[in-house]
Amino acid sequence: MSTSVSALHEFCIRCLTQIGMSTADATTTADALVTTDTMGVFTHGTKLLSGYINRLKGGGYRVAGEPQIEREGAGWAVIDGNSTLGQVGGMFATEIALEKARNVGVAYVGLRNSGHIGAAGYFAAHAARAGFICHVVGNDIPSVAGPGSRGPVLGSNPYAYGIPVAGGNPILLDMATAAVAGGKVYAAHQRGEAIPPTWLIDQDGQPTTDGSLYPKQAALAPMAGYKGYGLGLWAEILSAVLPGGAMTWQVGTWMFDEPSLPSRHNAGIMVIDVATVADPREFTDRIRTLTDEIHAAPTAHGVDHVLLPGEREWTLRKKALAEGIDLPADVMEKLRLAAEMAGVAPLA
């Protein structure tokens, strides 16, 4: 089904305000989810809305909660998300990081006790558009095997960065430190599609193509083997260990736990104010030189030019804003469920 970006955005706000969320927080959440859909990342967009509503109605996530600074210094802060939606806590933490970096050049903010943060790249892109280099990591309940393990040892911990580009969209990387995000396994299995043998590790520590085994009888493979495992551990340390948040199995599963329980997700956000550390004009010229060089690299047959991280997604977003979004059937099913749970009219 195709729908306009504005109609989808308004639908999300309507669902969330109907169950008691403030218009401001509902708008923040809707923008994060819909923006992610426009970029073609349907596993982390509005498909999540019904699960969030379930936990908000159950009390595990606080519909009227507010993130609070627990402790802070000139270039750092630790924030208690107070079980607000991760999009609300994530944006609050990002803005605090930007404020501090404007004063001292570089800042770190740890967000603990939050809801599931969704697409980490949304916060990195927001910071990059404001002129900051941004690095965002998060953690989750273990679902990813370590090299040689027969079960999960870390979450599919997100890793994202945004780099400002004057007059253009940020360079943007947003990835799971697993070989693939768990949501993609669910989506492929729901659609009856086969999965590659590089996605899952079974209970014997061997690759499997059976998507039905995940998550109870299989773990996600780490991205690029020990390299992805190392990045996942880095994300766990910056998002959970450093700020004192829930680690590994202490984190709940927002999809499968009782909706009355908090999930206690965490995030770590680091930002660099380009205007403080470098001459902005020189930085702009150097970024342009670098990107031009990459775009001009010799390519394989049929390839126009080498893409920078995020270019494909920004192209999809531009098209979605102009022509609407073609939502997959599994997303539409979740949106119908969200409407039913919130007691609003379904998306037309």
C-alpha positions in Angstrom: 0.0 0.0 0.0 1.2 3.5 -0.8 0.6 6.4 1.6 1.8 9.9 1.9 4.5 10.8 4.4 2.2 13.3 6.0 -0.7 10.9 6.4 1.6 8.3 8.0 3.1 10.9 10.3 -0.3 12.1 11.4 -1.6 8.5 11.9 1.3 7.8 14.3 0.7 11.0 16.3 -3.0 10.2 16.5 -2.3 6.7 17.9 0.1 7.9 20.5 -1.9 10.9 21.7 -5.0 8.8 21.9 -3.4 6.6 24.6 -2.2 9.7 26.6 1.2 10.7 25.2 1.8 14.5 24.8 1.7 15.9 21.3 5.4 16.9 21.6 6.6 13.4 22.5 4.2 11.8 19.9 5.6 14.1 17.2 9.2 13.2 18.1 8.4 9.5 18.0 6.4 9.7 14.8 9.1 11.7 13.0 11.7 9.1 14.0 9.6 6.1 12.8 8.3 7.7 9.6 11.7 9.1 8.6 13.1 5.6 9.0 10.4 4.2 6.7 11.0 6.9 4.1 14.7 5.7 4.0 13.5 2.1 3.2 14.4 0.7 6.6 11.0 -0.8 7.3 12.2 -3.1 10.1 12.8 0.0 12.4 10.1 2.3 11.2 6.3 2.4 11.9 6.3 -1.4 12.1 7.4 -0.9 15.7 4.4 1.3 16.6 2.0 -1.5 17.8 4.7 -3.0 20.0 5.4 0.4 21.6 1.7 1.0 22.1 1.3 -2.4 23.8 4.1 -1.6 26.3 2.8 2.0 26.8 -0.7 0.7 27.6 0.8 -2.0 29.8 2.9 0.4 31.8 6.3 -1.0 31.0 6.9 2.2 29.0 5.7 5.4 30.7 3.3 7.4 28.5 3.9 10.6 30.4 7.4 9.9 31.6 10.2 12.4 31.2 14.0 11.8 30.8 16.1 13.4 33.6 19.7 14.3 33.9 21.1 12.2 36.8 24.6 13.6 36.9 26.7 15.7 34.6 29.8 17.7 33.9 30.9 20.2 31.3 31.3 17.7 28.5 29.3 14.7 29.7 26.0 13.6 31.2 24.2 10.5 32.3 20.4 10.5 31.7 17.7 8.3 33.3 15.2 7.7 30.5 12.6 6.8 33.1 11.2 4.2 30.7 10.1 6.7 28.2 10.0 5.6 24.5 13.5 5.4 23.2 12.8 8.0 20.6 11.9 10.5 23.3 14.8 9.6 25.5 17.2 9.4 22.5 16.3 12.9 21.3 16.5 14.4 24.8 20.0 12.9 25.2 21.1 14.0 21.7 20.1 17.6 22.4 21.9 17.6 25.8 25.0 16.3 24.0 24.8 19.0 21.4 24.4 21.7 24.0 27.4 20.5 25.9 29.6 20.2 22.8 28.8 23.7 21.8 30.4 24.8 25.0 33.5 22.5 25.1 33.8 21.0 21.6 33.2 17.3 22.4 30.6 15.6 24.6 29.4 12.2 25.7 25.9 11.4 27.0 24.8 8.0 28.3 21.1 7.2 28.3 20.1 4.4 30.6 16.7 2.9 31.5 15.1 3.9 28.2 12.8 2.2 25.8 13.9 0.6 22.6 15.6 3.4 20.7 14.7 2.2 17.2 17.0 3.5 14.4 20.1 4.9 16.0 21.0 6.7 12.8 18.0 9.0 13.3 19.8 10.7 16.2 23.2 10.7 14.4 21.6 12.4 11.3 19.9 15.0 13.5 23.2 16.0 15.1 25.0 16.0 11.8 22.5 18.4 10.3 23.3 20.7 13.2 27.0 20.7 12.3 28.2 17.9 14.6 30.0 14.7 13.9 28.0 12.2 15.9 28.5 8.5 17.0 25.6 6.6 18.5 25.6 3.1 20.0 23.0 1.1 21.9 22.5 -2.3 23.6 19.8 -4.9 23.7 19.1 -8.3 25.2 21.6 -10.9 23.8 20.7 -12.3 20.5 24.1 -12.4 18.8 26.6 -15.2 19.1 30.3 -14.6 19.8 33.0 -16.3 17.7 32.8 -20.0 18.7 29.8 -19.7 21.1 26.7 -21.9 21.0 24.3 -19.2 22.0 24.0 -15.4 22.2 26.4 -13.3 24.2 25.6 -9.7 23.1 22.6 -7.9 21.6 22.4 -6.9 18.0 23.8 -3.6 19.3 23.3 -0.7 16.9 26.2 1.4 15.7 25.7 4.6 13.8 27.5 7.8 12.8 26.5 11.0 11.1 28.9 13.4 9.3 27.8 16.9 8.3 28.0 17.8 4.6 27.4 21.5 3.8 24.5 21.9 1.4 23.7 18.2 1.4 22.5 15.2 3.4 24.8 13.9 6.1 27.1 10.9 5.5 25.2 8.4 7.5 26.0 4.8 8.6 23.4 2.9 10.7 24.0 -0.8 11.2 23.5 -3.7 13.6 26.7 -5.3 14.9 25.0 -8.6 14.0 25.3 -9.9 10.5 21.7 -8.7 10.1 19.2 -7.0 12.4 16.8 -9.4 14.1 13.9 -7.6 12.6 15.0 -8.7 9.2 15.0 -12.3 10.2 11.4 -11.9 11.6 10.3 -10.1 8.4 11.8 -12.7 6.1 10.3 -15.6 8.0 6.9 -13.9 8.1 7.0 -13.4 4.3 8.1 -17.1 3.8 11.4 -16.1 2.4 14.6 -18.2 2.8 17.4 -16.6 4.7 21.1 -16.7 3.9 23.4 -19.2 5.8 25.4 -16.2 7.1 22.5 -14.8 9.3 22.0 -17.3 12.0 23.9 -19.7 14.3 22.1 -22.7 15.7 22.4 -24.3 19.1 25.4 -26.4 18.0 27.2 -23.3 16.9 26.7 -24.0 13.2 25.1 -21.8 10.5 21.4 -22.4 9.7 18.9 -21.2 7.1 15.9 -21.9 9.3 14.5 -18.5 10.3 11.8 -20.1 12.5 14.6 -21.1 15.0 15.2 -17.4 15.9 15.4 -16.3 18.7 14.7 -19.3 21.0 16.9 -21.9 19.2 19.3 -19.8 17.2 21.4 -16.6 17.6 22.3 -14.0 15.1 25.8 -14.3 13.6 28.1 -11.4 14.4 28.8 -9.1 11.5 32.1 -9.9 9.9 32.9 -12.5 12.6 35.2 -11.3 15.4 35.1 -7.7 14.0 31.4 -7.3 14.5 31.7 -9.0 17.9 34.3 -6.4 18.9 32.1 -3.5 17.8 29.1 -5.0 19.6 31.2 -5.2 22.8 32.3 -1.5 22.3 28.6 -0.6 22.0 27.7 -2.4 25.2 30.5 -0.6 27.1 29.6 2.9 25.9 25.8 2.5 26.2 25.5 0.4 29.3 28.7 -0.3 31.3 29.9 3.3 31.4 26.6 5.0 32.4 25.5 2.3 34.8 22.7 0.9 32.7 21.3 -2.7 32.3 23.8 -5.0 30.6 23.3 -8.0 28.3 20.7 -10.3 30.0 19.6 -7.5 32.4 17.9 -5.8 29.4 14.4 -6.9 28.7 12.8 -7.8 25.4 10.3 -5.1 24.5 8.6 -7.4 22.1 8.1 -10.6 24.2 8.2 -9.6 27.9 5.0 -8.8 29.8 4.0 -5.3 28.7 4.0 -4.2 32.4 7.8 -4.6 32.5 10.4 -2.0 31.5 12.9 -3.0 28.9 15.8 -0.9 30.3 17.5 -0.2 27.0 20.5 2.1 26.9 22.4 4.3 24.4 25.7 6.2 24.3 26.0 9.4 22.2 29.2 11.1 21.4 29.3 14.4 19.4 32.1 16.7 18.1 31.3 20.3 17.3 33.1 20.8 13.9 33.1 24.6 14.3 35.0 24.3 17.6 37.6 21.7 16.5 38.2 22.8 12.9 37.7 25.7 10.6 34.2 25.1 9.2 35.1 26.2 5.7 38.2 24.0 5.6 36.3 21.0 7.0 33.7 21.5 4.3 36.3 21.7 1.6 38.1 18.6 2.9 34.8 16.6 3.1 34.0 17.6 -0.4 37.5 16.5 -1.6 37.1 13.2 0.1 33.6 12.5 -1.2 34.5 13.6 -4.8 37.5 11.3 -4.7 35.3 8.3 -3.6 32.6 9.1 -6.2 35.3 9.3 -8.9 36.8 5.9 -8.0 36.8 3.4 -10.9 33.8 1.1 -10.7 32.7 -2.4 -11.8 30.6 -2.8 -14.9 27.1 -1.4 -14.5 28.0 0.7 -11.5 27.6 4.5 -11.9 29.7 5.5 -8.9 30.7 4.3 -5.5 28.1 5.4 -2.9 28.8 7.0 0.4 27.1 5.6 3.5 23.5 6.9 3.6 23.3 8.0 -0.1 20.9 5.2 -1.1 18.7 5.9 1.9 18.6 9.7 1.3 17.6 9.0 -2.4 14.7 6.8 -1.2 13.6 9.4 1.3 13.5 12.1 -1.4 11.3 9.9 -3.6 9.1 9.0 -0.7 8.5 12.7 0.2 7.6 13.4 -3.4 5.6 10.2 -4.3 4.6 8.6 -1.0 5.8 5.4 0.7 5.0 1.9 -0.5 4.6 0.1 2.8 5.2 -3.7 2.8 2.3 -6.0 3.8 3.9 -6.9 7.1 4.1 -3.2 8.0 0.5 -2.6 7.1 -0.6 -5.5 9.2 1.2 -3.9 12.2 -0.3 -0.5 11.5 -3.8 -2.0 11.5 -3.0 -3.6 14.8 -1.7 -0.3 16.1 -4.9 1.4 15.1 -7.0 -1.2 16.8 -4.9 -1.1 20.0 -5.1 2.7 20.2 -8.7 2.9 19.3 -8.3 5.1 16.2 -9.3 4.8 12.6 -6.9 2.7 10.5 -4.5 4.4 8.1 -6.5 5.1 4.9 
